């Protein structure tokens, strides 16, 4: 698909300041735009709006040919993987797995293919991020300070890659304080933001070295900006995700097991089962009567432990932003993490019930009811964990806040799960299953909305 990009009347503000307004840009295949301006002028904000990560105060963005975003906020590369595999994950999502090696060669880092990402220097990580952009196959590159951290050879490789992309009909929008060698590029110079109510004015450079991106400054159409003004909806023509979504789930499952999010809850569960008899005493009858409820309480608390590892690491590393640029919705990302979390949490927990039941002297009937309850209830616990992680992502003290959010919401699961132990019928189990289904249905949408709200 031939790339194209158009911005119509884009305006944005941050805090109580209007960053820019009435940005009208049209870029055709092979063209480039260099965005400059002082710190805080909104260069990164403009790129995020184009990428679909932020909603503008007003205006629309229309593009074809796909987008690739390279920022300084997070490299979105798994630190535990060798560089070639970390880049290969994104290439598989983009449907361009064969482009990883050429992209690494273009950025002069093929010798780092087997090196874990965590061992890379700042400049090498920057080259890796740019290699991911090259391998994406996207028609439009959005580059935020692409020269940061690069040495002379890196700058040469970047300039050659950009020239090659434009020669093949690609579009580049770069925000930078440094010259990038973008020949015949349009320029946009953003000014320092003004307080609310004052107008920023037209941001085009009066002495642009190439053709101006707009013939005349448009007549301001916005009224004085008010804090309650709502952003106009964006109209986007996004390229359909070319690759398979399977790598998304496989990555989430692998990360769940390798990050400790699967092991810690099980160890905690077994620890509670071991300590409980010391608190109750050696009375086997009393242990058998209370042990089932204790295991359900232990399962609930164990589900709380990995909450801070479910969303926040990917948010901080920029992984969620890269998903969004590729057309993967926040709802799909949360749903994938929900399934991976349940697969990593429920089966080991149900296995751990067997030694825990022996410690508590539970009979076979009680054990069977606990297992049935966990089979129906752990999807709800996993959904609550994901929802809590999405609601608290990026907040200070999120770990402590997660308990205050999740535990009250989990009371119905605890009541129905423990109630099934003494229920001769299946009423409690049916209520437990219904509660889990409701949470599973709500979590992807509520979690996705929470992540978007946190970004904006």
Secondary structure, DSSP 8 states (H G I E B T S, - for coil): ---EEEEEEEEEEETTEEEEEEEEEEE-TT-EEEEEESTTSSHHHHHHHHHTSS--SEEEEEEES-EEEE-SS-----TTSBHHHHHHHHHHHHT-TTHHHHHHHHTT-GGGTTSBGGG--HHHHHHHHHHHHHHT--SEEEEESTTTT--HHHHHHHHHHHHHHHHTT-EEEEE-SS----TT-EEEEE---EETTS-------TT-SS--SSSS-------S--TT--------------S-SHHHHHHHHHHHHHTTTTHHHHHHHHHHHHHHHHHH-S-HHHHHHHHHHHHHHHHHHHHHHGGGGTSHHHHHHTHHHHHHHTT--HHHHHHHHHHHHHHHHHHHHHHHHHHHHHHTT--HHHHHHHHHHHHHHHHHHHHHHHHHHHHHTT-TTHHHHHHHHHHHHTHHHHHHHHHTTS-SSSHHHHHHHHHHHHHHHHHHHHHHHHHHHHH-
